[in-house]
Amino acid sequence: MLDDDRLFPADPAVRAIARSLYEGVRDLPILSPHGHTDPRWFAEDDCFPDPARLFVVPDHYVFRMLHSQGIPLDSLGVPRADGGETEQDPRKIWRLFAGNYHLFRGTPSRMWVDHALSEVFGVTDRLSAATADAIYDHVDACLKQDAYRPRALFERFNIEAIATTEGATDDLRWHRMIRDSGWTGRVITAYRPDAVVDPETDGFAQNVERMGEMAGEDATTWTGYLAAHRNRRAFFKSFGATSSDHGHPTARTEDLPQDVAAALFNKALRGACTADEADAFRGHMLTEMARMSLDDGLVLQIHPGALRNHSARVLAQFGRDKGHDIPVRTDFVHALRPLLNAVGHEPDLTIILFMLDESTLARELAPLAGVYPALKLGPPWWFHDSYEGMMRFRETATETAGFYNTVGFNDDTRAFCSIPARHDVARRVDCAFLARLVATGRLDADEAPEVAHDLTYRLAKQAYRL
């Protein structure tokens, strides 16, 4: 099913360079420092239930495309937040997916699923309505074998480390179970405090109280609130965390006087913040988190620029994170200035910034990362986690930020079996880009293998302190 030279340049001479570079990195270990796989998989190590619940139900890349063609989410088995019924027959869900697989032509999802079916499960036929049942039966039989349990696949995928993402009030029970099991696979957590940082989150005040209880602090006071964050960050670090993760609507940062920040916090607890005040509080907390990172060493990840849950109907029926998050225009130059003026010159701090507004790459982000020691560019992600997105990123960012103000690749996925596919795509794209530089005399041939290795492995290991 898979073309050995996929994603390499069409010119034979340049393709040969790309192929040679790829051979040098294709089997390097996978570092997955930013993602959303479920730690419970690795804690309990139970068999995945069926092909539909492995490939379709949890993957918003898959079901959003099907939904865009009028296929209801409940017919795909996506759980409903309102308690409504959804399709429970995994074979019916799979048949619906397979019968509409043509919708994914030319998309990264098609490449990821093809790769997983071929390389992980040994499927040799293209998925379609005609092959749906045979492929379902084959994959289902595989999933019942010990070799396809989560830990076995983790080891087979050659994953050196993977980070899950948990909220500030998570008790990390699954990470504790993994640690206590004696299994040597490195599954770490990442501190995601959005629900106790964003005043517009439902139940914000209750979330803050809960965090305080878990931290042994009175988090309803400004000083107690900050102390509670420090406590929870230390708790996450005890389970391997090397980063915090912040998904905000905008890239706004603030560095407010402490009395002003405390007053905003009190308004937030009362639910009295305006939209602008809520954004200002989120922005100030990014600077507070950066200062905490200077103390505890956690890498600060910021990924702004999405209007979350655009569809009120889907949010009400199915809840959050159901494929209706849409990129928005984002300002970085002015928005990041307070944060960068406060801590941007600190050489021991790493701030990794992800973008969804590609128009800002050459104009704003590459120049910022190309001058502030603390700032690094995260890889293209989400809507741009594709051949075209990755190539545009390299073409746009490299001329100003170079390679070494970026942090390699991360897969940002909930779909476990797509991890090798996504990293393979990134390795192929990077090797294709480097081959073009060599062929046009912009990079010496003896330097290219070292850069390929750095982009594949060393930069992520270094940036995420793995």
Secondary structure, 3 states (H helix, E strand, C coil): CCCCCCCCCCCHHHHHHHHHHHHHHCCCCEEECCCCCCHHHHHHCCCCCCHHHHHCCCCHHHHHHHHHCCCCHHHHCCCCCCCCCCCCCHHHHHHHHHHCHHHHCCCHHHHHHHHHHHHHCCCCCCCCCCCHHHHHHHHHHHHCCHHHCHHHHHHHCCEEEEECCEECCCCCHHHHHHHHHCCCCCEECCEECHHHCCCCCCCHHHHHHHHHHHHCCCCCCHHHHHHHHHHHHHHHHCCCCCEEEECCCCCCCCCCCHHHHHHHHHHHHHCCCCHHHHHHHHHHHHHHHHHHHHHHCCEEEECCCEECCCCHHHHHHHCCCCCCCEECCCCCCCCCHHHHHHHCCCCCCCEEECCCCCCHHHHHHHHHHCCCCCEEECCCCHHHCCHHHHHHHHHHHHHHHCCCCECCCCCCCCCHHHHHHHHHHHHHHHHHHHHHHHHCCCCCCCCHHHHHHHHHHHHHHHHCCC
